[in-house]
Amino acid sequence: MKCFESTVAIDAPAARVWEALTDTDHWYEWTPSITRIERLDEPPIKIGSRFRIVQPRLRTAVWMLSELTPARSFTWTTGNLLLDVTAEHIITTSKDSSCIVTLRVTFSGLLSRVAARLGRPLTEKYLGFEASGLKRRSERMVSAL
C-alpha cells in the first residue's frame, strides 16, 4: 500500500470548505486535475453515491463514496481486481474559524507498488492542484459574502 498526501491551511470556515468539496459539479472550475465529474446517483451525496470522473492523462473512472462524516470528511474509491485507489478529503477546524484540509490518495492491491511508482509525479501534482484550488475557491466564497 502506498499513500500520497497534501495538506493546506484555508482561511475559511469548515462549512464553506465542505460546500466547495461537495459541490462536485463545479470542481473543474477550481482544479485543472478534473475535467468533469458526473453524478451517477441523485443528490445529496451519501455512502454508495457514484461519480464518473474524467481527469487529464488518466482513464475515466467511476468512484464510489465509501465513507462520509457530514461537514468533516468523505472518502471515495475506485478500482478493479488488481488495483484499488482510495481518495480521502478531511477537514479539521482550527480555533480561529479557519481550517486545515488533508487530501490523501492511497494505492492498494497487487499492482499498487508499480502504479504508485509510475503515478507518483502525476498524483502529487494533482493533489497540489486540488489543495491550492480548494483554498482559492473556499476563500473566494467567504470574501463574496
N, CA, C and O atoms as a GROMACS GRO file, in nm:
protein
  580
    1MET      N    1   0.084  -0.118   0.000
    1MET     CA    2   0.000   0.000   0.000
    1MET      C    3   0.089   0.124   0.000
    1MET      O    4   0.185   0.132   0.076
    2LYS      N    5   0.057   0.220  -0.085
    2LYS     CA    6   0.135   0.344  -0.095
    2LYS      C    7   0.040   0.462  -0.086
    2LYS      O    8  -0.065   0.465  -0.150
    3CYS      N    9   0.080   0.562  -0.004
    3CYS     CA   10  -0.006   0.677   0.024
    3CYS      C   11   0.065   0.807  -0.012
    3CYS      O   12   0.184   0.824   0.013
    4PHE      N   13  -0.011   0.899  -0.072
    4PHE     CA   14   0.037   1.033  -0.104
    4PHE      C   15  -0.058   1.131  -0.037
    4PHE      O   16  -0.178   1.105  -0.028
    5GLU      N   17  -0.005   1.244   0.011
    5GLU     CA   18  -0.087   1.336   0.089
    5GLU      C   19  -0.048   1.481   0.064
    5GLU      O   20   0.069   1.512   0.040
    6SER      N   21  -0.148   1.568   0.070
    6SER     CA   22  -0.127   1.712   0.062
    6SER      C   23  -0.214   1.777   0.168
    6SER      O   24  -0.331   1.740   0.185
    7THR      N   25  -0.158   1.873   0.240
    7THR     CA   26  -0.232   1.943   0.344
    7THR      C   27  -0.224   2.092   0.316
    7THR      O   28  -0.119   2.144   0.276
    8VAL      N   29  -0.337   2.162   0.337
    8VAL     CA   30  -0.342   2.305   0.310
    8VAL      C   31  -0.423   2.374   0.419
    8VAL      O   32  -0.528   2.324   0.462
    9ALA      N   33  -0.374   2.490   0.463
    9ALA     CA   34  -0.449   2.575   0.557
    9ALA      C   35  -0.538   2.666   0.474
    9ALA      O   36  -0.494   2.728   0.377
   10ILE      N   37  -0.666   2.673   0.513
   10ILE     CA   38  -0.763   2.753   0.439
   10ILE      C   39  -0.826   2.854   0.533
   10ILE      O   40  -0.879   2.817   0.638
   11ASP      N   41  -0.820   2.980   0.495
   11ASP     CA   42  -0.877   3.088   0.577
   11ASP      C   43  -1.026   3.102   0.545
   11ASP      O   44  -1.071   3.202   0.489
   12ALA      N   45  -1.100   3.000   0.583
   12ALA     CA   46  -1.245   2.996   0.562
   12ALA      C   47  -1.303   2.897   0.662
   12ALA      O   48  -1.236   2.802   0.703
   13PRO      N   49  -1.428   2.919   0.701
   13PRO     CA   50  -1.492   2.824   0.793
   13PRO      C   51  -1.508   2.687   0.728
   13PRO      O   52  -1.522   2.676   0.606
   14ALA      N   53  -1.506   2.585   0.809
   14ALA     CA   54  -1.518   2.448   0.758
   14ALA      C   55  -1.645   2.429   0.676
   14ALA      O   56  -1.646   2.353   0.580
   15ALA      N   57  -1.753   2.498   0.713
   15ALA     CA   58  -1.879   2.485   0.638
   15ALA      C   59  -1.862   2.530   0.493
   15ALA      O   60  -1.920   2.469   0.403
   16ARG      N   61  -1.786   2.635   0.469
   16ARG     CA   62  -1.762   2.684   0.333
   16ARG      C   63  -1.675   2.586   0.255
   16ARG      O   64  -1.698   2.560   0.137
   17VAL      N   65  -1.576   2.532   0.322
   17VAL     CA   66  -1.487   2.435   0.256
   17VAL      C   67  -1.567   2.310   0.220
   17VAL      O   68  -1.552   2.256   0.110
   18TRP      N   69  -1.652   2.265   0.312
   18TRP     CA   70  -1.736   2.148   0.286
   18TRP      C   71  -1.828   2.174   0.167
   18TRP      O   72  -1.849   2.087   0.083
   19GLU      N   73  -1.882   2.294   0.161
   19GLU     CA   74  -1.970   2.332   0.050
   19GLU      C   75  -1.895   2.320  -0.083
   19GLU      O   76  -1.949   2.267  -0.180
   20ALA      N   77  -1.773   2.370  -0.088
   20ALA     CA   78  -1.693   2.361  -0.211
   20ALA      C   79  -1.658   2.216  -0.244
   20ALA      O   80  -1.666   2.175  -0.359
   21LEU      N   81  -1.619   2.139  -0.143
   21LEU     CA   82  -1.581   1.999  -0.165
   21LEU      C   83  -1.696   1.914  -0.216
   21LEU      O   84  -1.677   1.830  -0.303
   22THR      N   85  -1.815   1.936  -0.163
   22THR     CA   86  -1.928   1.852  -0.201
   22THR      C   87  -2.003   1.903  -0.324
   22THR      O   88  -2.095   1.837  -0.372
   23ASP      N   89  -1.965   2.019  -0.374
   23ASP     CA   90  -2.022   2.070  -0.498
   23ASP      C   91  -1.940   2.015  -0.614
   23ASP      O   92  -1.874   2.090  -0.687
   24THR      N   93  -1.945   1.884  -0.630
   24THR     CA   94  -1.858   1.815  -0.726
   24THR      C   95  -1.884   1.859  -0.870
   24THR      O   96  -1.794   1.849  -0.954
   25ASP      N   97  -2.004   1.906  -0.899
   25ASP     CA   98  -2.036   1.950  -1.035
   25ASP      C   99  -1.946   2.065  -1.082
   25ASP      O  100  -1.934   2.089  -1.202
   26HIS      N  101  -1.884   2.136  -0.988
   26HIS     CA  102  -1.804   2.253  -1.023
   26HIS      C  103  -1.654   2.238  -0.994
   26HIS      O  104  -1.580   2.336  -1.002
   27TRP      N  105  -1.609   2.118  -0.962
   27TRP     CA  106  -1.466   2.100  -0.935
   27TRP      C  107  -1.380   2.144  -1.053
   27TRP      O  108  -1.273   2.202  -1.033
   28TYR      N  109  -1.427   2.119  -1.173
   28TYR     CA  110  -1.348   2.155  -1.292
   28TYR      C  111  -1.317   2.304  -1.297
   28TYR      O  112  -1.223   2.346  -1.365
   29GLU      N  113  -1.396   2.386  -1.226
   29GLU     CA  114  -1.375   2.531  -1.224
   29GLU      C  115  -1.256   2.571  -1.137
   29GLU      O  116  -1.196   2.676  -1.160
   30TRP      N  117  -1.222   2.489  -1.038
   30TRP     CA  118  -1.116   2.531  -0.947
   30TRP      C  119  -0.994   2.439  -0.941
   30TRP      O  120  -0.898   2.470  -0.870
   31THR      N  121  -0.998   2.327  -1.015
   31THR     CA  122  -0.877   2.245  -1.020
   31THR      C  123  -0.856   2.190  -1.162
   31THR      O  124  -0.947   2.130  -1.219
   32PRO      N  125  -0.736   2.210  -1.218
   32PRO     CA  126  -0.708   2.156  -1.351
   32PRO      C  127  -0.689   2.004  -1.351
   32PRO      O  128  -0.669   1.944  -1.456
   33SER      N  129  -0.696   1.942  -1.233
   33SER     CA  130  -0.682   1.796  -1.227
   33SER      C  131  -0.814   1.725  -1.259
   33SER      O  132  -0.818   1.603  -1.269
   34ILE      N  133  -0.921   1.802  -1.275
   34ILE     CA  134  -1.053   1.746  -1.307
   34ILE      C  135  -1.105   1.811  -1.434
   34ILE      O  136  -1.110   1.934  -1.446
   35THR      N  137  -1.145   1.729  -1.529
   35THR     CA  138  -1.209   1.779  -1.650
   35THR      C  139  -1.360   1.780  -1.632
   35THR      O  140  -1.428   1.875  -1.672
   36ARG      N  141  -1.412   1.673  -1.570
   36ARG     CA  142  -1.555   1.664  -1.547
   36ARG      C  143  -1.585   1.560  -1.440
   36ARG      O  144  -1.519   1.456  -1.433
   37ILE      N  145  -1.685   1.588  -1.356
   37ILE     CA  146  -1.740   1.489  -1.264
   37ILE      C  147  -1.889   1.480  -1.293
   37ILE      O  148  -1.960   1.581  -1.294
   38GLU      N  149  -1.935   1.359  -1.316
   38GLU     CA  150  -2.076   1.335  -1.344
   38GLU      C  151  -2.135   1.250  -1.233
   38GLU      O  152  -2.088   1.139  -1.207
   39ARG      N  153  -2.237   1.302  -1.168
   39ARG     CA  154  -2.307   1.223  -1.065
   39ARG      C  155  -2.384   1.111  -1.134
   39ARG      O  156  -2.453   1.134  -1.233
   40LEU      N  157  -2.370   0.991  -1.082
   40LEU     CA  158  -2.445   0.878  -1.137
   40LEU      C  159  -2.567   0.847  -1.050
   40LEU      O  160  -2.648   0.762  -1.086
   41ASP      N  161  -2.578   0.914  -0.937
   41ASP     CA  162  -2.690   0.896  -0.845
   41ASP      C  163  -2.743   1.034  -0.807
   41ASP      O  164  -2.672   1.134  -0.819
   42GLU      N  165  -2.866   1.038  -0.761
   42GLU     CA  166  -2.928   1.165  -0.720
   42GLU      C  167  -2.862   1.220  -0.595
   42GLU      O  168  -2.818   1.144  -0.509
   43PRO      N  169  -2.856   1.356  -0.583
   43PRO     CA  170  -2.807   1.416  -0.459
   43PRO      C  171  -2.908   1.391  -0.348
   43PRO      O  172  -3.022   1.356  -0.376
   44PRO      N  173  -2.869   1.408  -0.224
   44PRO     CA  174  -2.738   1.451  -0.176
   44PRO      C  175  -2.639   1.334  -0.177
   44PRO      O  176  -2.677   1.218  -0.196
   45ILE      N  177  -2.512   1.368  -0.156
   45ILE     CA  178  -2.411   1.262  -0.151
   45ILE      C  179  -2.436   1.177  -0.026
   45ILE      O  180  -2.474   1.227   0.079
   46LYS      N  181  -2.413   1.048  -0.042
   46LYS     CA  182  -2.428   0.954   0.068
   46LYS      C  183  -2.340   0.833   0.038
   46LYS      O  184  -2.293   0.817  -0.074
   47ILE      N  185  -2.318   0.750   0.137
   47ILE     CA  186  -2.238   0.629   0.115
   47ILE      C  187  -2.305   0.550   0.003
   47ILE      O  188  -2.426   0.526   0.005
   48GLY      N  189  -2.225   0.510  -0.093
   48GLY     CA  190  -2.276   0.438  -0.209
   48GLY      C  191  -2.295   0.527  -0.331
   48GLY      O  192  -2.310   0.476  -0.442
   49SER      N  193  -2.295   0.660  -0.313
   49SER     CA  194  -2.307   0.750  -0.428
   49SER      C  195  -2.191   0.727  -0.523
   49SER      O  196  -2.078   0.705  -0.481
   50ARG      N  197  -2.221   0.732  -0.653
   50ARG     CA  198  -2.119   0.706  -0.755
   50ARG      C  199  -2.100   0.829  -0.844
   50ARG      O  200  -2.193   0.904  -0.871
   51PHE      N  201  -1.976   0.846  -0.887
   51PHE     CA  202  -1.939   0.960  -0.969
   51PHE      C  203  -1.847   0.912  -1.081
   51PHE      O  204  -1.753   0.836  -1.055
   52ARG      N  205  -1.873   0.954  -1.202
   52ARG     CA  206  -1.781   0.927  -1.314
   52ARG      C  207  -1.688   1.048  -1.322
   52ARG      O  208  -1.733   1.161  -1.341
   53ILE      N  209  -1.559   1.023  -1.306
   53ILE     CA  210  -1.462   1.132  -1.303
   53ILE      C  211  -1.368   1.123  -1.423
   53ILE      O  212  -1.308   1.019  -1.451
   54VAL      N  213  -1.358   1.236  -1.494
   54VAL     CA  214  -1.269   1.247  -1.609
   54VAL      C  215  -1.154   1.339  -1.568
   54VAL      O  216  -1.176   1.453  -1.526
   55GLN      N  217  -1.031   1.288  -1.580
   55GLN     CA  218  -0.911   1.364  -1.545
   55GLN      C  219  -0.812   1.358  -1.659
   55GLN      O  220  -0.800   1.256  -1.726
   56PRO      N  221  -0.740   1.468  -1.682
   56PRO     CA  222  -0.637   1.466  -1.786
   56PRO      C  223  -0.534   1.356  -1.758
   56PRO      O  224  -0.493   1.336  -1.644
   57ARG      N  225  -0.494   1.287  -1.863
   57ARG     CA  226  -0.388   1.186  -1.858
   57ARG      C  227  -0.424   1.059  -1.780
   57ARG      O  228  -0.340   0.972  -1.760
   58LEU      N  229  -0.552   1.048  -1.736
   58LEU     CA  230  -0.596   0.927  -1.666
   58LEU      C  231  -0.720   0.871  -1.734
   58LEU      O  232  -0.793   0.943  -1.802
   59ARG      N  233  -0.742   0.742  -1.716
   59ARG     CA  234  -0.865   0.681  -1.768
   59ARG      C  235  -0.984   0.733  -1.690
   59ARG      O  236  -0.975   0.758  -1.570
   60THR      N  237  -1.095   0.749  -1.758
   60THR     CA  238  -1.220   0.784  -1.690
   60THR      C  239  -1.251   0.671  -1.591
   60THR      O  240  -1.238   0.553  -1.624
   61ALA      N  241  -1.291   0.709  -1.470
   61ALA     CA  242  -1.316   0.608  -1.367
   61ALA      C  243  -1.445   0.640  -1.292
   61ALA      O  244  -1.483   0.756  -1.278
   62VAL      N  245  -1.510   0.535  -1.244
   62VAL     CA  246  -1.626   0.551  -1.157
   62VAL      C  247  -1.578   0.534  -1.014
   62VAL      O  248  -1.521   0.431  -0.977
   63TRP      N  249  -1.602   0.638  -0.935
   63TRP     CA  250  -1.564   0.639  -0.794
   63TRP      C  251  -1.690   0.625  -0.710
   63TRP      O  252  -1.795   0.680  -0.745
   64MET      N  253  -1.681   0.550  -0.601
   64MET     CA  254  -1.796   0.531  -0.513
   64MET      C  255  -1.763   0.582  -0.372
   64MET      O  256  -1.658   0.552  -0.316
   65LEU      N  257  -1.856   0.659  -0.317
   65LEU     CA  258  -1.839   0.712  -0.182
   65LEU      C  259  -1.844   0.596  -0.083
   65LEU      O  260  -1.944   0.524  -0.077
   66SER      N  261  -1.738   0.578  -0.007
   66SER     CA  262  -1.730   0.464   0.087
   66SER      C  263  -1.739   0.506   0.232
   66SER      O  264  -1.775   0.425   0.318
   67GLU      N  265  -1.706   0.632   0.262
   67GLU     CA  266  -1.715   0.684   0.398
   67GLU      C  267  -1.760   0.829   0.391
   67GLU      O  268  -1.724   0.902   0.300
   68LEU      N  269  -1.840   0.868   0.490
   68LEU     CA  270  -1.891   1.005   0.493
   68LEU      C  271  -1.917   1.047   0.637
   68LEU      O  272  -1.991   0.982   0.710
   69THR      N  273  -1.854   1.156   0.675
   69THR     CA  274  -1.884   1.223   0.801
   69THR      C  275  -1.923   1.365   0.761
   69THR      O  276  -1.837   1.448   0.734
   70PRO      N  277  -2.055   1.393   0.758
   70PRO     CA  278  -2.100   1.523   0.708
   70PRO      C  279  -2.026   1.641   0.771
   70PRO      O  280  -2.002   1.646   0.892
   71ALA      N  281  -1.991   1.735   0.684
   71ALA     CA  282  -1.920   1.858   0.720
   71ALA      C  283  -1.778   1.835   0.770
   71ALA      O  284  -1.714   1.928   0.817
   72ARG      N  285  -1.728   1.711   0.761
   72ARG     CA  286  -1.592   1.680   0.809
   72ARG      C  287  -1.506   1.606   0.707
   72ARG      O  288  -1.391   1.643   0.682
   73SER      N  289  -1.562   1.498   0.648
   73SER     CA  290  -1.478   1.419   0.558
   73SER      C  291  -1.562   1.329   0.468
   73SER      O  292  -1.675   1.292   0.499
   74PHE      N  293  -1.499   1.294   0.356
   74PHE     CA  294  -1.554   1.186   0.275
   74PHE      C  295  -1.441   1.113   0.205
   74PHE      O  296  -1.334   1.168   0.180
   75THR      N  297  -1.469   0.989   0.176
   75THR     CA  298  -1.372   0.902   0.108
   75THR      C  299  -1.444   0.835  -0.007
   75THR      O  300  -1.557   0.788   0.007
   76TRP      N  301  -1.376   0.831  -0.121
   76TRP     CA  302  -1.432   0.755  -0.231
   76TRP      C  303  -1.324   0.664  -0.288
   76TRP      O  304  -1.205   0.690  -0.272
   77THR      N  305  -1.368   0.558  -0.355
   77THR     CA  306  -1.276   0.456  -0.403
   77THR      C  307  -1.310   0.419  -0.547
   77THR      O  308  -1.423   0.434  -0.593
   78THR      N  309  -1.209   0.370  -0.615
   78THR     CA  310  -1.225   0.314  -0.749
   78THR      C  311  -1.125   0.200  -0.761
   78THR      O  312  -1.028   0.194  -0.686
   79GLY      N  313  -1.148   0.112  -0.854
   79GLY     CA  314  -1.050   0.006  -0.873
   79GLY      C  315  -1.105  -0.115  -0.942
   79GLY      O  316  -1.217  -0.117  -0.994
   80ASN      N  317  -1.020  -0.219  -0.940
   80ASN     CA  318  -1.053  -0.346  -1.001
   80ASN      C  319  -0.983  -0.456  -0.923
   80ASN      O  320  -0.937  -0.432  -0.811
   81LEU      N  321  -0.974  -0.574  -0.978
   81LEU     CA  322  -0.914  -0.686  -0.907
   81LEU      C  323  -0.765  -0.666  -0.877
   81LEU      O  324  -0.712  -0.726  -0.783
   82LEU      N  325  -0.697  -0.583  -0.955
   82LEU     CA  326  -0.553  -0.567  -0.941
   82LEU      C  327  -0.509  -0.440  -0.869
   82LEU      O  328  -0.400  -0.435  -0.812
   83LEU      N  329  -0.596  -0.336  -0.871
   83LEU     CA  330  -0.556  -0.208  -0.813
   83LEU      C  331  -0.679  -0.135  -0.759
   83LEU      O  332  -0.779  -0.119  -0.829
   84ASP      N  333  -0.669  -0.092  -0.636
   84ASP     CA  334  -0.771  -0.006  -0.576
   84ASP      C  335  -0.707   0.128  -0.543
   84ASP      O  336  -0.592   0.134  -0.499
   85VAL      N  337  -0.783   0.236  -0.566
   85VAL     CA  338  -0.737   0.370  -0.532
   85VAL      C  339  -0.842   0.431  -0.440
   85VAL      O  340  -0.962   0.429  -0.470
   86THR      N  341  -0.795   0.485  -0.329
   86THR     CA  342  -0.883   0.549  -0.230
   86THR      C  343  -0.840   0.694  -0.218
   86THR      O  344  -0.721   0.723  -0.206
   87ALA      N  345  -0.937   0.786  -0.221
   87ALA     CA  346  -0.908   0.928  -0.204
   87ALA      C  347  -0.987   0.980  -0.085
   87ALA      O  348  -1.110   0.968  -0.079
   88GLU      N  349  -0.916   1.039   0.011
   88GLU     CA  350  -0.978   1.093   0.131
   88GLU      C  351  -0.971   1.246   0.128
   88GLU      O  352  -0.874   1.304   0.079
   89HIS      N  353  -1.076   1.310   0.181
   89HIS     CA  354  -1.087   1.455   0.188
   89HIS      C  355  -1.126   1.486   0.332
   89HIS      O  356  -1.240   1.459   0.372
   90ILE      N  357  -1.036   1.542   0.410
   90ILE     CA  358  -1.058   1.557   0.555
   90ILE      C  359  -1.043   1.704   0.594
   90ILE      O  360  -0.941   1.767   0.565
   91ILE      N  361  -1.145   1.757   0.662
   91ILE     CA  362  -1.143   1.895   0.710
   91ILE      C  363  -1.125   1.892   0.861
   91ILE      O  364  -1.200   1.825   0.932
   92THR      N  365  -1.024   1.966   0.909
   92THR     CA  366  -1.001   1.980   1.053
   92THR      C  367  -1.015   2.128   1.086
   92THR      O  368  -0.947   2.212   1.027
   93THR      N  369  -1.103   2.160   1.180
   93THR     CA  370  -1.124   2.300   1.214
   93THR      C  371  -1.014   2.352   1.304
   93THR      O  372  -0.956   2.278   1.383
   94SER      N  373  -0.985   2.481   1.290
   94SER     CA  374  -0.888   2.550   1.375
   94SER      C  375  -0.964   2.639   1.473
   94SER      O  376  -1.085   2.657   1.461
   95LYS      N  377  -0.893   2.692   1.569
   95LYS     CA  378  -0.954   2.777   1.672
   95LYS      C  379  -1.003   2.911   1.616
   95LYS      O  380  -1.095   2.971   1.672
   96ASP      N  381  -0.943   2.958   1.508
   96ASP     CA  382  -0.973   3.093   1.458
   96ASP      C  383  -1.069   3.094   1.339
   96ASP      O  384  -1.061   3.183   1.254
   97SER      N  385  -1.158   3.000   1.330
   97SER     CA  386  -1.258   2.987   1.223
   97SER      C  387  -1.196   2.958   1.087
   97SER      O  388  -1.262   2.976   0.984
   98SER      N  389  -1.074   2.913   1.084
   98SER     CA  390  -1.015   2.864   0.960
   98SER      C  391  -1.009   2.712   0.972
   98SER      O  392  -1.060   2.654   1.068
   99CYS      N  393  -0.947   2.647   0.876
   99CYS     CA  394  -0.938   2.502   0.885
   99CYS      C  395  -0.816   2.449   0.808
   99CYS      O  396  -0.751   2.521   0.732
  100ILE      N  397  -0.790   2.324   0.830
  100ILE     CA  398  -0.683   2.252   0.761
  100ILE      C  399  -0.752   2.143   0.681
  100ILE      O  400  -0.839   2.073   0.733
  101VAL      N  401  -0.714   2.128   0.555
  101VAL     CA  402  -0.769   2.021   0.472
  101VAL      C  403  -0.655   1.926   0.435
  101VAL      O  404  -0.548   1.969   0.391
  102THR      N  405  -0.681   1.798   0.454
  102THR     CA  406  -0.587   1.695   0.415
  102THR      C  407  -0.649   1.616   0.301
  102THR      O  408  -0.761   1.567   0.312
  103LEU      N  409  -0.576   1.605   0.193
  103LEU     CA  410  -0.617   1.525   0.078
  103LEU      C  411  -0.518   1.409   0.068
  103LEU      O  412  -0.397   1.429   0.067
  104ARG      N  413  -0.571   1.288   0.062
  104ARG     CA  414  -0.484   1.170   0.065
  104ARG      C  415  -0.530   1.070  -0.041
  104ARG      O  416  -0.649   1.043  -0.055
  105VAL      N  417  -0.435   1.017  -0.116
  105VAL     CA  418  -0.462   0.914  -0.215
  105VAL      C  419  -0.379   0.792  -0.178
  105VAL      O  420  -0.258   0.801  -0.156
  106THR      N  421  -0.447   0.677  -0.172
  106THR     CA  422  -0.380   0.552  -0.134
  106THR      C  423  -0.403   0.448  -0.244
  106THR      O  424  -0.515   0.425  -0.287
  107PHE      N  425  -0.293   0.385  -0.286
  107PHE     CA  426  -0.298   0.276  -0.382
  107PHE      C  427  -0.284   0.145  -0.305
  107PHE      O  428  -0.197   0.133  -0.219
  108SER      N  429  -0.369   0.048  -0.334
  108SER     CA  430  -0.356  -0.084  -0.273
  108SER      C  431  -0.390  -0.190  -0.377
  108SER      O  432  -0.449  -0.161  -0.481
  109GLY      N  433  -0.352  -0.312  -0.347
  109GLY     CA  434  -0.377  -0.422  -0.440
  109GLY      C  435  -0.248  -0.470  -0.504
  109GLY      O  436  -0.140  -0.417  -0.479
  110LEU      N  437  -0.262  -0.571  -0.586
  110LEU     CA  438  -0.148  -0.639  -0.647
  110LEU      C  439  -0.056  -0.545  -0.726
  110LEU      O  440   0.066  -0.560  -0.722
  111LEU      N  441  -0.114  -0.448  -0.796
  111LEU     CA  442  -0.033  -0.357  -0.878
  111LEU      C  443  -0.004  -0.224  -0.809
  111LEU      O  444   0.041  -0.130  -0.874
  112SER      N  445  -0.028  -0.215  -0.680
  112SER     CA  446  -0.015  -0.086  -0.610
  112SER      C  447   0.127  -0.030  -0.613
  112SER      O  448   0.145   0.091  -0.631
  113ARG      N  449   0.226  -0.113  -0.597
  113ARG     CA  450   0.365  -0.061  -0.596
  113ARG      C  451   0.402  -0.002  -0.732
  113ARG      O  452   0.460   0.106  -0.740
  114VAL      N  453   0.369  -0.073  -0.837
  114VAL     CA  454   0.400  -0.026  -0.972
  114VAL      C  455   0.320   0.100  -1.003
  114VAL      O  456   0.374   0.198  -1.053
  115ALA      N  457   0.190   0.097  -0.973
  115ALA     CA  458   0.104   0.213  -1.001
  115ALA      C  459   0.151   0.336  -0.922
  115ALA      O  460   0.153   0.446  -0.976
  116ALA      N  461   0.189   0.316  -0.797
  116ALA     CA  462   0.235   0.428  -0.715
  116ALA      C  463   0.367   0.484  -0.768
  116ALA      O  464   0.385   0.605  -0.773
  117ARG      N  465   0.457   0.396  -0.807
  117ARG     CA  466   0.586   0.443  -0.858
  117ARG      C  467   0.569   0.519  -0.989
  117ARG      O  468   0.625   0.628  -1.006
  118LEU      N  469   0.492   0.462  -1.082
  118LEU     CA  470   0.472   0.527  -1.212
  118LEU      C  471   0.382   0.650  -1.200
  118LEU      O  472   0.399   0.748  -1.273
  119GLY      N  473   0.285   0.644  -1.109
  119GLY     CA  474   0.188   0.752  -1.096
  119GLY      C  475   0.225   0.860  -0.997
  119GLY      O  476   0.153   0.959  -0.984
  120ARG      N  477   0.336   0.843  -0.929
  120ARG     CA  478   0.373   0.940  -0.824
  120ARG      C  479   0.378   1.085  -0.872
  120ARG      O  480   0.315   1.171  -0.810
  121PRO      N  481   0.450   1.116  -0.980
  121PRO     CA  482   0.457   1.258  -1.021
  121PRO      C  483   0.319   1.318  -1.050
  121PRO      O  484   0.290   1.429  -1.007
  122LEU      N  485   0.235   1.245  -1.121
  122LEU     CA  486   0.103   1.297  -1.155
  122LEU      C  487   0.013   1.305  -1.031
  122LEU      O  488  -0.062   1.402  -1.015
  123THR      N  489   0.020   1.205  -0.946
  123THR     CA  490  -0.060   1.206  -0.823
  123THR      C  491  -0.024   1.325  -0.736
  123THR      O  492  -0.112   1.395  -0.686
  124GLU      N  493   0.105   1.348  -0.716
  124GLU     CA  494   0.148   1.461  -0.633
  124GLU      C  495   0.110   1.594  -0.697
  124GLU      O  496   0.069   1.688  -0.628
  125LYS      N  497   0.123   1.603  -0.828
  125LYS     CA  498   0.085   1.725  -0.900
  125LYS      C  499  -0.064   1.752  -0.883
  125LYS      O  500  -0.104   1.865  -0.853
  126TYR      N  501  -0.147   1.650  -0.901
  126TYR     CA  502  -0.293   1.666  -0.890
  126TYR      C  503  -0.336   1.697  -0.746
  126TYR      O  504  -0.428   1.776  -0.725
  127LEU      N  505  -0.272   1.637  -0.648
  127LEU     CA  506  -0.302   1.670  -0.508
  127LEU      C  507  -0.272   1.817  -0.481
  127LEU      O  508  -0.348   1.885  -0.413
  128GLY      N  509  -0.161   1.866  -0.534
  128GLY     CA  510  -0.126   2.007  -0.520
  128GLY      C  511  -0.227   2.099  -0.587
  128GLY      O  512  -0.267   2.201  -0.530
  129PHE      N  513  -0.269   2.062  -0.708
  129PHE     CA  514  -0.371   2.140  -0.779
  129PHE      C  515  -0.500   2.147  -0.697
  129PHE      O  516  -0.560   2.254  -0.682
  130GLU      N  517  -0.542   2.031  -0.645
  130GLU     CA  518  -0.668   2.026  -0.571
  130GLU      C  519  -0.659   2.104  -0.440
  130GLU      O  520  -0.754   2.173  -0.403
  131ALA      N  521  -0.548   2.094  -0.370
  131ALA     CA  522  -0.532   2.167  -0.244
  131ALA      C  523  -0.533   2.318  -0.268
  131ALA      O  524  -0.606   2.390  -0.200
  132SER      N  525  -0.454   2.365  -0.364
  132SER     CA  526  -0.448   2.510  -0.388
  132SER      C  527  -0.579   2.561  -0.449
  132SER      O  528  -0.622   2.672  -0.418
  133GLY      N  529  -0.641   2.482  -0.535
  133GLY     CA  530  -0.768   2.522  -0.594
  133GLY      C  531  -0.880   2.529  -0.491
  133GLY      O  532  -0.962   2.621  -0.494
  134LEU      N  533  -0.884   2.432  -0.401
  134LEU     CA  534  -0.985   2.433  -0.295
  134LEU      C  535  -0.965   2.552  -0.203
  134LEU      O  536  -1.063   2.614  -0.160
  135LYS      N  537  -0.841   2.585  -0.175
  135LYS     CA  538  -0.812   2.702  -0.091
  135LYS      C  539  -0.865   2.830  -0.158
  135LYS      O  540  -0.936   2.909  -0.096
  136ARG      N  541  -0.830   2.848  -0.285
  136ARG     CA  542  -0.877   2.968  -0.358
  136ARG      C  543  -1.029   2.973  -0.363
  136ARG      O  544  -1.089   3.077  -0.335
  137ARG      N  545  -1.092   2.862  -0.397
  137ARG     CA  546  -1.238   2.858  -0.410
  137ARG      C  547  -1.306   2.888  -0.277
  137ARG      O  548  -1.399   2.969  -0.272
  138SER      N  549  -1.261   2.825  -0.170
  138SER     CA  550  -1.324   2.843  -0.038
  138SER      C  551  -1.305   2.986   0.014
  138SER      O  552  -1.398   3.046   0.068
  139GLU      N  553  -1.184   3.038  -0.001
  139GLU     CA  554  -1.157   3.174   0.047
  139GLU      C  555  -1.233   3.277  -0.037
  139GLU      O  556  -1.276   3.380   0.015
  140ARG      N  557  -1.249   3.251  -0.165
  140ARG     CA  558  -1.326   3.339  -0.251
  140ARG      C  559  -1.474   3.338  -0.212
  140ARG      O  560  -1.541   3.441  -0.216
  141MET      N  561  -1.525   3.221  -0.173
  141MET     CA  562  -1.664   3.208  -0.130
  141MET      C  563  -1.689   3.295  -0.006
  141MET      O  564  -1.795   3.356   0.008
  142VAL      N  565  -1.590   3.299   0.084
  142VAL     CA  566  -1.604   3.379   0.207
  142VAL      C  567  -1.600   3.528   0.174
  142VAL      O  568  -1.679   3.606   0.227
  143SER      N  569  -1.507   3.567   0.086
  143SER     CA  570  -1.495   3.710   0.056
  143SER      C  571  -1.615   3.761  -0.024
  143SER      O  572  -1.640   3.882  -0.026
  144ALA      N  573  -1.688   3.672  -0.090
  144ALA     CA  574  -1.806   3.711  -0.167
  144ALA      C  575  -1.927   3.738  -0.078
  144ALA      O  576  -2.026   3.796  -0.122
  145LEU      N  577  -1.919   3.697   0.048
  145LEU     CA  578  -2.034   3.716   0.140
  145LEU      C  579  -2.049   3.858   0.185
  145LEU      O  580  -2.140   3.889   0.261
   0.00000   0.00000   0.00000
